[in-house]
Amino acid sequence: MRSVLFATAAAVGALVFAQSACADDLETLQAIPIAAVDLSVDDSDSHFMVVYERMGETATAAVFAGIIGAGINSAINADQDADLAKPYLEAANALPLRDIIESSIRSTLEAKGMELADAAEASHLLRVEIKDWGLLRNSFDGTQLTTFLKLHLIMKDGKERVWDVYQKEVGKQAENIENITPESLSAAMEKLAAKSGKRVAYEIIYR
Amino acid sequence: MFKTFWIALGALSLSACATGTTNLSLGLADDAAKPALLSEVSPEVLVLKEVKDSRKAEETARIGDKRNGYGMVMGAIGTKTAPTDTVADVITKTLEANGHTVTTKPDGKSLEVSAELTRFWLDYKTGFVTVEFFGDVQINFSLTDPASGEVVFTDQFKGYYSDKTGGGLSKTWTRVMDAALADMSKEISMSAELMEALDEHEAAGETAADVTSQAAEGDEAGA
């Protein structure tokens, strides 16, 4: 049982390493000609979360109780974070994150004269996948949280990937959780999503 | 024999690598600053007045902690160059990459740039099989018109980068912090509000020049 767990852990580690090595080549969008972009924003793999207890995770549980202990400890921390997220779930579910990001990218690209087109007519396809977002504790020792948003950007020229990068943004303000209301979270996330969308567009315009 | 081995191992584990301060050489690579929105306004001469260190007292002596597996602080992560100097260099390279000239000598008419460094921190989160490193740099950036003393622009710029890897030491820490600095450079380059402030100053200068030349022409005609 233990050897299976170790093998799984090693495989996951190798996969993470291999993925980061592959992604490096496409992290920067090169100065390629782009005539028209077909934009799609996908939130099917988007998860709202609070990362508080998990920020302070250590190997203590692994040392005292082995890899299974570490797994249990990790699960406990994740549960505590899920409890912290509960008061914000309703506001988070109501937030039109996808629309804000899409509209921000579209309006910024259009304002700068970049043509947007349907897939059939576009020279490049830009797919924006919304990944994890929510509140993140801003240091191991700290108590304050800030908003964060992770996007996976994939641009294709035909079938060939020309850009493949994770864009991670954090908000400008950090607060203790008792000072963060569902309303203030929504307002801060709206700002961050709009800013992230602009950033995606500018990365394309000023490539 | 074994006693000697364990003593040597103990000494090795307590050596500078784990417990002392590791000073990183951080900075923005020459090709990392790229033209963006700020390049769309007429080139300006900007005076970099100061980058003040306004970090929290507990974060000024180092930029991160070296922790062991239990989360205990074993040593410090520092920098070879003062973070304020590194940030000044990032601001200079960014503005220059956008076609502006940066000087440290005030001339009484060029906009003056001031920045307050509020955060310069490297941290990490230990996962089940990976470690996620976070680089976080924050400044309050302002532009002042020396002629009027008015602050014409102020905003907070952030440089942020995170990377999940199997682990990492000084090379990884340097890469993560350099990427955060590059991110801050992009934030500055892509600021529509900063671009507008530069544009308005340029337009105000042109208007003032027009008024002066019209007045001079009027004087000549009158004479």
Interface residues (C-beta under 8 A of the other chain):
Chain A: A9 A10 V12 G13 V16 F17 S20 V51 R54 M55 G56 E57 T58 A59 T60 A62 V63 A70 G71 S74 N138 S139 F140 D141 K168 E169 V170 K172 K198 R199 Y202 I205 Y206
Chain B: K34 P35 A36 L37 D65 R67 G69 Y70 G71 W121 D123 Y124 K125 T126 G127 F128 V129 T130 F134 D136 Q138 Q156 K158 Y160 Y161 S162 D163 K164 T165 G166 K186 S189 M190 A192
